[in-house]
């Protein structure tokens, strides 16, 4: 069966400023800020939440179906997906637009200045969940506002369980909007910062939110994650990564592990540990889609870190 991944496709252009922003920004002149940073190092990565989640799910042997909107510049990404064997059937081209673009400049203190152009994401509501066949699980991840709302409703209408992953899209929604998403969803996943924002906007505690879904998953970075399910709080540890290189896409890798475990009918302990392992592996490489562990390597690392067998 297929897993339908509704969300963004984007290019990440990452530049490195070999100095410190603070030395070139005058605090007393912020009202007339006009700065330029020479960035001799630049790279372009394939990203977007839907793209990253699908990449990781494919590594695990899943069958991801991406539902997204892209622009006239998508051809290089399309060729990559073709090589990876990831379906493009539900990726819609929007003429006279760009694919989502993130422009990220990082200094020597790992401070970042980011500009994001949503481009074709603003037309995500043109895609319909009903266009996809043989879907048994879905996820609504950050995308255009209307698209996220309509896809959640369409999953409910189709009787397909789905994960609500608001991510950086959360500021687009009111507390009432978010409560509606929660009540529609089967599962909700957020990081610790987003969890605080979700509580502030809805006026609900994590315990109260968890009572409205089958499971609430909160990632805690290096401190692991917490899964609230069946009236229990299940602590998931994070394996120590080989190195800490780039956190971009770690959350998406984690979500792919969640989707695979849910689709496979695993218990939450095993599902959470696989998700955590994927995030730990991803952080040791640059970009959201450059790590490529084999299933044998995943099984070996799972045994090493958790002392149990991964049924992969």
N, C-alpha and C positions, 0 to 999 in steps of 0.2 A: 504493500500500500504506500501511497505517496504522502509526504509531509509538505504542506503548502506554506511557503514562507513569504508573507506580505511585508514589504519594507523597502528600504532605500538601496539603490545601487549608486556608487560614487567613486570618483577618482580622488585620491589623497596626494596632493603635491606638498612635499615636506622639505623645508629649507632649513639650513643650520647657519645661524649668525655666530661667527667665532669670537664673540665678545659678550658683554653683559648689557642687556637693555637699560638697566638702571643708570649706566654711565652716559647714556645718550638721551635720556628723557629728563627734562628739567621740571621738577614738581611745581615750581612757581609759574610755569608757562603752559600748564595743561589746557588752558582755555584757548590757546592758539597752537595746539599740537601739530607739528609738521616734521615728521622724521622719515628717514630712509635708511634701510639696513642693507649693506652689501652681503649677499649670501652666495659664496662661491660653491657651496655644496647643496645639491638639490637632487631629489629623486621623486619618482611618481609611483604610487602604489595603487593596487586595485582594492577597493573597499566598499563601504556601505554596509549597513547591518544585514540586509538580506543576502548580499554577496558573501560576506564573511561567514554567516551562519551556514549557508548552503555549502561553502567550501569545506568547512569542518564536518558537516553531516555526511558529505560524500566520502571524506577520509575514513569515516567509521563504517561505511558500507550502506548508509541510508540512501533514500531516494528523494532528494529535495526537489521541489518544484518552486522556482522563484516567481513571485507575482510582483512586478515593479514597472515603473515608467522610466524611460531613458531618452536621451537626446540624440542629435545628429552625430555626435562624437563618440558613439558607443562601439564602433567597429572593433577597436583593439580589445576591449573587454569581451565582446561577443566571440572573438577568435579564441580568447583564453577559456571561456566557458565551454566552447566546443571541444577543445583539447582535453578539458577536465571531464567531459562527458556529462555536464550538467545541463538539463533541459532549459531551453529559452522560449518554450511554447507560450508562456504567460508573461513574457517581458514585452511591454508595449512601447513602440517608438513614437515619440511626440515630435513632429516636425517643427523646425525653427526654434529649437530649445537645446540647452546643454544638459548632459547627464549631471547629476549632483556633483559639486566640486568643493573640496575642503582645501584651503591654502593655509598651511601651518608653518610658522617660523619659530624655531626654538633657539634659545641662547645657551651659553655655557653653564647657566644655573638650572637648566631644564625648564625655564619659564617658557610659556608658549603664547603667541599671538595668532589667533585663528580667525579666518573669514570663511563663511560657508555660503555657497550659492545653491539653493535647492533645485533650481532648474525644472526639469521634467517631473520631479516629485510632486509639484503642485497640481499635477493632473492624475494622481494615483487613483482617484475615485472612478476613472474610466475603466479600470479593471474590476471584474466581478468574480467573487468566489465561485459562483455557479458555473463559470467557464471551465473550471478544473474538474477532472474526473478521478475517481478512485482515491479520494483524499480521506484519510482517517484521523489526521491531526493537523493543526495549523498554529501559526503564531502571527500576532499583529505586533510588529516592531516599528520603530520610528520611521515615519513617512509623512506624506501630506496629511493635514488635519482631517479633511473630509474623507480621504481614503481610509484612514485608520478607523474613523467612526463607522463608515459604511461596511468595511470588511468585517468588523466585529459583529454587526447586526446580521450580515450575510452568513457568517459561521453559525450563529444561533439558528437562523432560518433553515440552514442545511443540516442541523443536528450534528455538527462537527465540533468536537472539543478543541479548545485552542488556548494558547498561552498569551496573556497580555503583557507586553514588554514595552512600557512607555518610554524608557530611556530619556534621551535628551529632548524628546518631544513632549515631555510632561508639562512644560510651561504653557503650551498651547491650549490646555484644557482647564476648565473650572473644577471645583470640588465635586459638583453634581455630575459633570461629565465623567470624571474618574470613577465615581461610585457606580455609574451605569456600566462602564467598562468592566469593573470588578464583578458586578452581578452577572454580566454576560459571560465572562471568562470562566474557564475551568481551573486555570492556574494563573498566578501572577508572579512575575520575577522583576526585581529591582536591585540596585546596589544600595549600600548603606545611606549615601547621601539622598538618593531618590526615595528611599524608604521614609526618611524624615520629611521630605517635601510632600510625599503622599499622605502622611499623617496630618501635616499642617493643613493641606488643602481640603482633605475630606473630614477632618475632625475625628477620625477613627484611629484607634490604637492598632498596632500590628496584630494583636490577638483578635480584635474585632474584624479586621480585614481577613485574617486567616479563616475565620468562621464562615465567611461568605464564599469561599472557594475550596476546591479539593486540596490545593497546596499553595502556600505563599513561600517563595524562595528569595532570600536576601543575601547577596554576596557581600563579603567583608574584606575584599582585597587579600593581603597577605595573612589575614586572620581567618581565612576560610569562608564558610557560608553557613547560613542557618535555614533549615527547611521546617516550616510550620505545617504539619499535616496530621490528620487523625487525632487532633487534640494534643499532639506531642511537639516538642522542639528538638529537632535532630541536628546536632552539630556536625558539620562536615569539615575535616581538616584540609589544608592546602599543602601539597607536596612542595618541598624546597626546590625552586627552579635551578636549572644548571647555571643560569645567569639571568640578570635582569637587564634587558636591552630596550624593550619597547612595549608599553602596556596597551598600545592601540590594538583593538580587536580581541582583547582577553575576555571581555564580557560576552562577545558574540561566540567565541569558542566554548565558553561555559554553557551558553544556551543551546548550542548544538548537542552537547552531551546530555542536557536535560531532555531535549526532544527525542534523542535516540533511546534513552532509558525508558521514557514514558511510552514510546511506540513499541518497545520490546516487552513492556509489562514488568520491568524490574522493580524491586523495592527501592525506597527513597535513599537508603544508605548507599547502595551500589550506584544508583543513578547520580547522586550528588558527588560521589568520589570520581566517577568518570568525568563529569563536567569540570570538577576542580583540577583533575589531571590535565585535561586539555588546555585549560587556562594557564597552568603552570608551564606547559610545553611551549605555548604560544609566546609567552613573555620573553623567552630566550632568543627570539628572532625578530627582525625588523618587519614592519608592515603587518597587515592582518591575514595574509594568505601565503606566507613563505615557509611556514613549518610544514613538514610532510612526514610525520611518523607512520610507520607501517603498523598493521594490526599486531604483529608479533612484538614490536617494540612497545606498543601500548599495553599489551598483556604483561610483558616483563616489568615495565615500570609500575603498573598497578600492583603487581605482586610485591615488588620491592618496597613501595611506599606504604601500602595498606595491609600487606601480609595476607591477601586473599586473592582468589582467582576471578579475573574479569571474564564474564560469559560473552565475549565478543567473537 
